[in-house]
C-alpha cells in the first residue's frame, strides 16, 4: 500500500529530549486482504503529543491495540523503550473511550485510581503506606478529592474520565495511549481532561498518542499529527498535515480545510464536519469484516 511521505522532515519527534519512547519501522496492519496501513515509520519522543486522526475504520484504535500488545502487526516492527512491545507493560498508561459504569458497581473513584498504583485488582491486599500517600496525591492532582469515596457509577461523565486519567498516570507511564477520551464530554470537561494529560507529559515527560475524531479541543497542545485514511498516512505538524492539498491526496477526492472562529473544519465533496468527523461514532473494523462506517470522512 502506498504511503504519503512527510515533506522536509523525518518521522523523528520534534521533542528530541532522549531516545524514542515508541518506535515503529515499516509497520503494517491488515485484516485479511484489507490493509489499514503499512510502511509506517514513526518515532515518538519523551514528552511529545501526537494526535492520531482519520475516518472511521482507518485503523486508529487498532494502532493503540498493537502498542498495548493486544494485536500483532502484519508487517514491520514496533519497540517500546527499546524493547519489543508486550502486553500489560506497567509503563504504558491507557485512557479508553468514555463509557458510563453500570449502576451498582461498588468500585469507588479512589479504588479505581488505586489499581493504577498497586497493579492489583481492587481489594486483593491492603495498601502500603507509600501507596496510600501516592494514591491520595493523584486523587488530588486530577481534582477527584470531592468524589473520591463515591461509587464510580454515580459520577458524571467528566468525573469518571478524570478518574480514568488518574488510573492511567498512577504508575508514571512513559507513554499515554488515549482512545477518544473526550467523547460525550462537554467543552468544560474536555478542557479539564486535556489539561490533565498535557500536564503529565510536560511534568513527567510522558509521550502521548491521542486518537480523536476532532483535533480542535487539543489543537493547542499537539506537536504532530498522524493522519490515516484509505490505507495511507501523513505525519507532520498540524499546519503541515491539515491542509486541503494533503487531505485531498489522502482521500483521493477534493477536500477543503477551513479555519473559522478558532476551529478547523474539513469540508468534502458531499460532507462537512470538524476535523476527522465530529459526531460520527468511532468504529474500527472487526478482524473478519469491514466496519459499517468504512469510507466516511
Phi, psi and omega in degrees: 000132182287138175252160175261115186282152183278126185278139168059021175198153178272176178276006177285141185298148177292326179274087185267055181280003180168182179301154181301137174287315180233132181226126175243137180231115179050039185283140178217153178219129180229152169245104185063234181272357183263116178272123176285315175195153173207168182068025184276116173251121184208129170246127176249119186272162175304132177080003181272143179248110181248122176270133178252114186241164176150171183286171174303138177079007183283340180111021182289307178295326178298325176299316178297322180297323179293322178293325179284354181079014181271349184211142181264145173295149174280328180208163178078195184219160178218137177228148177235122185052039174082002181232157178303145180294148176218155184287140174078025180291128185290344182265012173244118176264145184228126176245111184278177173299155179295119175225121181291138180289150178291142177301137180096354176297122186281349183297129175273165177301318180296321179298321181295316177294323180299327179301325179288336180275312186276336183074010181243159173292151184304131172085000183289325178206157178295151177282141174284162183303313181297324179291318178299319180295319179292318179300315180299321181294317180292320176305317179292318183298322182268008177069035183254010185301317185293334182240018184301325183263007179272144175301137184299331181294340181266358183276157174289169179301317180295320179293321178295320180292324176297323178294318178296323176298316178301318178297320184289327183267359188299328183264018184049061184295150174278341181219131175251122176258123185238116182253095180050050185288352183258000181301137175071006178264145176285173187300322181295316180286330174300315180295317180298314180293319178299318180296322178297315180294317181295322178297320180297318181286329180283319183276325184252355179075021179287134171284150183232128171244110194241104178279131181204154171268342184228111182281346187301316181295341183243006188303325184282355179243356183281133174271312180221162178240134167251110182253121182246131179201129174060033180082004179240170182207164174219138180236134176170182175297154181309318182290340178276331186261318184277068180229153183299316183293321181293311183288328175298320178294316180298313185277341182072024179207154182300128178226137176246148178242118183247131175253116184215134177052039177078008180240157174255127179237130177258128183242121178260182184299325183227020185208157176213135181192168174293168186311122174067022164094058176299135179092349176266119183298136182296131182209116174264152180291147174287156183305332185245020180192174182257135181296154184293345184260011181305133175094347178284145178211000000 
